[in-house]
Each structure stands twice: as structure tokens, then as C-alpha cells.
Amino acid sequence: MNKKLVGYAALFVGIALLPALGAYPVFVMKVLCYALFACAFNLLVGFTGLLSFGHAAFLGTAAYVCGHALKVWGLPTPVGLLLGTGGAAVVGLAFGLLAIRRSGIYFSMITLALAQMLYFFFLQAPFTGGEDGLQSVPRGSFLGLSLDNDLVLFYVVLGIFIAAFWLIYRIVHSPFGQVLTSIRENEARATSLGYDTAQFKLLAFVLSAALAGLAGATKTLVLGFATLTDAIWTTSGLVILMTLVGGMGTLVGPMAGALVIIALENKIGDLGNLLADLTGVAWFQGLGESVSLVTGLIFIVCVLAFRRGLVGEAMALLEKRRTPASS
């Protein structure tokens, strides 16, 4: 059996055991949602070479569609998740048809502009709740099991993440994925080989948008609300940060990046208080209000010292140690 698959299986078993080890299920579910978001973004930027500045649009679209379907229409939870994912895919198709015509920074800026247009639509649309957001979204049930139980919902969310991760793994290691990699490395050469690169990039964009939408719909189910924060441009920057910190172009890297960034956002206040107690420096107590500053510093350190991200550098180090032994 493939050693990587065994490693992935061991990783998911370890995640499944986290609640039994005392981890807070809602926090782990939040990390899984953002990890899926980062993995979806990585499929586009890490394996296709397309840098989108508007991926929050897909997260926010699915969050609102899923929340509205569950709260207002009263649809079953699986149907709400599918509608959210489908809504994000449709928006991704519309964005892709407009943005794929350009490349480089022009592609990135078009995605940002389109995402901001959608953000202002969500701000004024009556069904989103405006600045108050869509609150009190019911979790419902899944296969007859009530999702009001955090532990039950945790394993449902973990199952969704594993299924999405398996899909991304299959895409990357398929002939389609190899074409995407060739487009990333040298699009002109892929075109000369007879591939319609525009169609491949569009399909990759829609797949990435749909998976990002699945993350947004699942996040609404976990937290019980959808707000403008899901669709704002800073969330697009956040997923870029997660992917770069973890390791762009690796399957596990975005998961590690999501864990680091979300853990910092939630636990940095506790860390600051601990450092203040240990060092006697009162300044550390203000770290909880300086999350952006700390994450920015981490980004700078990663860019300067870990160009391939945490997982990418670890894989490179292991490969470097293995090479002399084999020779």
C-alpha cells in the first residue's frame, strides 16, 4: 500500500481521537472547515498556478445559501449542504468565465473585483441579514442522528473533510491533475501539446470554488451563523496566508497552515497572558488584540526562512536526508 495513503489514514485517525483526548470539538471542526477551504484554494494556486484574490466569495455564497436553506426553507441538512456547494460552483463558473481570459496579476485582480461586487450585494440583500448576518441556523439531523450533539456533528464534519480530501487527492493524481501541473509549469508547452488550457483552468476554478463552498456551508452548520466576514476580502487573504504558511503545492500543507492560523486567532490571548506571567512583561497581555500583527510576522518569517512552507520544508529536509542513504 502507498506509504502516503497510510500516513493520511493515520492522520485522520488521530484527528478522530482528538475529542477523546480532551480537544474542544467545535474548535477542531472550525479548523477542519478552514483546512478544507485552504485545500480547495491550494488546488487552484498550488497545482494549477492561478492566484485568486476572491475565494472568500465562494465561502460566503455557500454559507448564506446553506444557512437560508436550513433556516428559512427548512430543508434537510444534507440538501442544504449540497445547495450551498452548488451555489458556490455556479458563482465559480460565472467568475471563471470572466477571469480565465486573463492571466497573472490581471486574473487575480479580476477575481478580487468580482468578489467585492458580490460582497456589496450580500451587504444589501435582505436574505443575508446585512451587517447582522444570518443567525440561529439550525443544525438539523443527518441519517437520523441529531447534529445538536457536538460529538455527532464532529464526526459528520470529519467525514465530509475526508471525502473532500480524497477527491482532491484523486484529482491531483489523475491525468487531469497532471495536465493542471503542466499548465502551472509551462502553459505554452501544454497548449503546443494540444490541450485546451482555458477549459482545464476553468474546470479547476469551478472545482476549487465548489470545494470552498462545501467548506463555507459546513462552517455555517458548525457555528450556526453566516456573516459578511465569510465574504470579505480579508478572508481571501487569510486563505492565502494559510496555504503559504503550510506549504503551497502539498496536500497536507494547507491543513497545517489552517491549524496554525486558527489556533493563533483563538489562543493567542491565552499565550499572551502566559508569556506575561513568565516574563513579567505586561505588553504580552495585549497580544490578544494584535492577531493581525502576529500573523503578519509569521507570514514574513515563513517567506524569509520557509519559502516552501512548514510542510514543504519538512518534506524537503526528509528528502535531503534520504538521498545520501540511497546513494
C-alpha positions in Angstrom: 0.0 0.0 0.0 1.1 3.5 -0.8 3.0 5.0 2.2 1.4 8.4 1.7 -2.1 6.8 1.9 -1.1 5.1 5.2 0.2 8.4 6.5 -3.1 10.2 5.6 -5.1 7.4 7.2 -3.1 7.7 10.4 -3.6 11.5 10.4 -7.3 11.2 10.1 -7.5 8.5 12.8 -5.5 10.9 15.0 -8.0 13.7 14.3 -10.9 11.4 15.1 -9.4 10.7 18.5 -9.0 14.3 19.4 -12.3 14.7 21.3 -11.4 11.7 23.4 -8.1 13.4 24.2 -9.8 16.5 25.5 -9.9 18.7 22.4 -12.9 21.0 22.1 -15.0 19.6 19.2 -16.2 22.9 17.9 -12.7 24.3 17.7 -11.5 21.2 15.8 -14.5 21.4 13.4 -13.7 25.1 12.7 -10.1 24.2 11.9 -11.4 21.4 9.6 -13.6 23.8 7.8 -10.8 26.3 7.2 -8.5 23.5 6.3 -10.9 22.4 3.6 -11.1 26.0 2.4 -7.3 26.1 2.2 -7.1 22.8 0.4 -9.6 24.0 -2.2 -7.6 27.2 -2.7 -4.4 25.1 -3.0 -5.9 23.0 -5.8 -6.1 26.2 -7.8 -2.9 28.1 -6.8 -0.6 25.2 -5.9 -1.5 22.7 -8.6 -2.8 25.0 -11.4 -0.8 28.1 -10.8 -3.8 30.5 -10.7 -3.7 33.0 -7.8 -7.2 34.1 -6.9 -7.8 37.1 -4.6 -11.6 36.4 -4.4 -12.0 33.0 -3.0 -14.0 34.3 0.0 -16.8 34.9 -2.4 -17.4 31.1 -2.7 -17.1 30.6 1.0 -19.6 33.3 1.7 -22.0 32.3 -1.1 -22.3 28.7 0.2 -22.5 29.9 3.8 -25.5 32.1 3.0 -27.2 29.7 0.7 -26.9 26.8 3.1 -28.0 28.9 6.1 -31.0 30.2 4.2 -32.0 26.7 3.0 -31.8 25.3 6.6 -33.3 28.2 8.5 -35.9 29.7 6.1 -36.8 26.9 3.8 -36.4 24.2 6.5 -34.7 21.7 4.1 -32.8 18.7 5.4 -29.2 19.3 6.4 -27.6 17.2 3.5 -29.7 19.1 1.0 -28.7 22.5 2.5 -25.0 21.5 2.2 -25.5 20.4 -1.4 -27.3 23.6 -2.3 -24.5 25.7 -0.7 -21.9 23.8 -2.6 -23.8 24.0 -5.8 -24.3 27.8 -5.4 -20.6 28.3 -4.9 -19.9 26.2 -8.1 -22.3 28.4 -10.1 -20.7 31.6 -8.9 -17.3 30.0 -9.6 -18.4 29.2 -13.1 -19.5 32.8 -13.6 -16.3 34.2 -12.2 -14.2 31.8 -14.1 -15.7 32.6 -17.5 -14.8 36.2 -16.9 -11.4 35.8 -15.2 -9.8 32.9 -17.1 -9.5 35.1 -20.2 -6.6 36.9 -18.4 -3.5 35.6 -16.6 -1.1 36.7 -13.9 -1.9 39.8 -11.8 -4.8 40.6 -14.2 -6.5 37.3 -13.3 -6.0 38.0 -9.6 -7.4 41.5 -9.7 -10.5 40.4 -11.7 -11.3 37.8 -9.1 -10.8 40.4 -6.4 -13.1 42.9 -8.1 -15.8 40.3 -8.7 -15.6 39.1 -5.1 -16.0 42.7 -3.8 -19.1 43.2 -6.1 -20.6 40.1 -4.6 -19.7 41.3 -1.1 -21.6 44.5 -1.5 -24.6 42.5 -2.9 -24.6 40.4 0.3 -24.3 43.6 2.3 -27.6 44.9 0.8 -29.5 41.7 0.1 -32.4 41.2 2.5 -31.9 37.4 2.9 -28.4 37.8 4.3 -29.4 39.9 7.3 -26.9 42.6 6.2 -24.4 43.5 8.9 -26.2 41.4 11.5 -25.7 38.3 9.4 -27.8 35.1 9.2 -28.2 34.0 12.8 -29.5 30.9 14.6 -29.1 28.5 11.7 -30.4 25.0 12.8 -28.1 22.0 12.5 -30.9 19.6 11.8 -30.1 15.9 11.6 -28.0 13.5 9.4 -29.0 9.9 8.8 -31.5 10.1 11.7 -28.8 11.4 14.1 -29.3 14.9 15.7 -26.5 17.2 14.9 -27.2 19.3 18.0 -24.7 16.9 19.7 -21.3 18.4 19.1 -19.6 15.0 19.0 -22.0 13.6 16.4 -21.5 16.7 14.3 -17.8 16.4 14.7 -17.7 13.0 13.0 -20.0 14.2 10.3 -17.7 17.2 9.6 -14.7 14.9 9.7 -16.4 12.5 7.2 -17.1 15.5 4.9 -13.5 16.6 5.1 -12.1 13.2 4.4 -14.4 12.8 1.4 -13.3 16.2 0.0 -9.6 15.4 0.7 -9.9 12.1 -1.1 -11.5 13.9 -4.1 -8.6 16.4 -4.2 -6.1 13.6 -3.9 -7.7 11.8 -6.8 -7.8 15.0 -8.9 -4.1 15.7 -8.3 -3.0 12.2 -9.1 -5.2 11.8 -12.2 -4.3 12.6 -15.8 -6.4 15.7 -15.4 -4.2 16.7 -12.4 -1.1 16.1 -14.5 -2.3 18.5 -17.1 -3.0 21.1 -14.5 0.5 20.7 -13.2 1.9 21.1 -16.8 -0.2 24.3 -17.2 1.3 25.6 -13.9 4.9 24.8 -15.1 4.6 25.9 -18.7 1.2 26.8 -20.2 2.6 27.5 -23.7 4.1 24.0 -23.9 0.8 22.4 -22.7 -1.0 24.3 -25.4 1.5 23.1 -28.0 0.7 19.5 -26.9 -2.9 20.0 -27.9 -4.6 20.7 -24.6 -7.2 23.4 -24.4 -5.7 25.1 -21.4 -8.6 27.6 -21.0 -11.1 24.7 -20.5 -8.8 22.9 -18.0 -8.2 26.1 -16.0 -12.0 26.8 -15.9 -12.8 23.3 -14.7 -10.1 23.6 -12.0 -11.5 27.0 -11.0 -15.1 25.6 -10.7 -13.9 22.6 -8.7 -11.9 24.8 -6.3 -14.9 27.1 -5.9 -17.3 24.1 -5.2 -14.9 22.7 -2.5 -14.5 26.2 -1.0 -18.3 26.3 -1.0 -18.5 23.0 0.8 -16.2 24.4 3.5 -18.4 27.5 3.8 -21.6 25.5 4.1 -20.1 23.2 6.7 -18.8 26.2 8.6 -22.4 27.6 8.8 -23.6 24.3 10.1 -20.9 24.2 12.8 -21.2 27.7 14.0 -24.9 28.3 13.4 -24.4 31.6 11.5 -23.2 33.2 8.3 -21.9 36.8 8.3 -20.2 39.2 5.9 -16.9 38.2 7.4 -17.2 35.0 5.3 -17.3 37.0 2.1 -14.9 39.9 2.8 -11.6 40.3 1.0 -9.6 39.8 4.2 -10.9 36.2 4.3 -9.4 35.7 0.8 -6.1 37.0 2.2 -6.4 34.6 5.2 -6.7 31.5 3.0 -3.7 32.7 1.0 -1.8 33.0 4.3 -2.9 29.5 5.4 -1.7 28.0 2.2 1.6 29.7 2.1 2.4 29.1 5.8 1.5 25.4 5.5 3.1 24.7 2.1 1.7 25.5 -1.3 1.5 22.6 -3.7 1.4 20.0 -0.9 -1.8 18.2 0.1 -1.2 18.4 3.9 0.3 21.8 3.9 -2.9 23.8 3.8 -4.2 21.7 6.8 -1.2 22.7 8.8 -1.5 26.3 7.8 -5.1 26.4 8.8 -4.3 24.9 12.2 -1.6 27.4 12.9 -3.6 30.5 11.9 -6.9 29.4 13.5 -5.1 28.4 16.7 -3.4 31.8 16.8 -6.7 33.6 16.4 -8.3 31.6 19.2 -5.5 31.0 21.6 -3.2 34.0 21.2 -4.8 35.8 24.1 -4.0 32.8 26.4 -0.5 32.7 25.1 0.0 36.4 25.7 -1.2 36.0 29.3 1.2 33.0 29.8 4.1 35.0 28.5 3.2 38.0 30.7 3.2 35.7 33.7 6.5 34.1 32.8 8.4 37.2 31.8 6.7 39.9 33.9 6.3 42.0 30.7 2.8 43.4 30.7 2.9 44.1 26.9 2.3 40.5 26.2 -1.2 40.7 27.6 -2.2 42.8 24.6 -1.3 40.1 22.1 -5.0 39.0 22.1 -5.8 42.3 20.4 -2.9 42.1 17.9 -3.8 38.9 16.0 -3.2 40.6 12.6 0.2 41.8 13.8 1.3 38.3 14.9 0.0 36.5 11.8 1.7 39.1 9.7 5.0 38.5 11.5 4.6 34.7 11.0 4.0 35.3 7.3 7.2 37.4 7.0 9.2 34.7 8.8 7.8 32.0 6.5 8.5 34.0 3.4 12.1 34.7 4.5 13.0 31.4 6.2 10.5 28.8 5.0 9.9 29.6 1.3 8.1 26.2 0.8 6.0 26.5 3.9 6.2 24.3 7.1 5.2 21.1 5.4 7.2 21.8 2.2 10.4 22.5 4.2 9.8 19.4 6.3 9.4 17.2 3.2 12.5 18.8 1.6 14.5 18.1 4.7 13.4 14.4 4.8 14.2 14.0 1.1 17.6 15.6 1.6 18.4 13.1 4.5 17.1 10.2 2.4 19.1 10.9 -0.7 22.7 10.2 0.8 21.4 7.0 2.3 20.1 5.7 -1.0 23.3 6.7 -2.8 
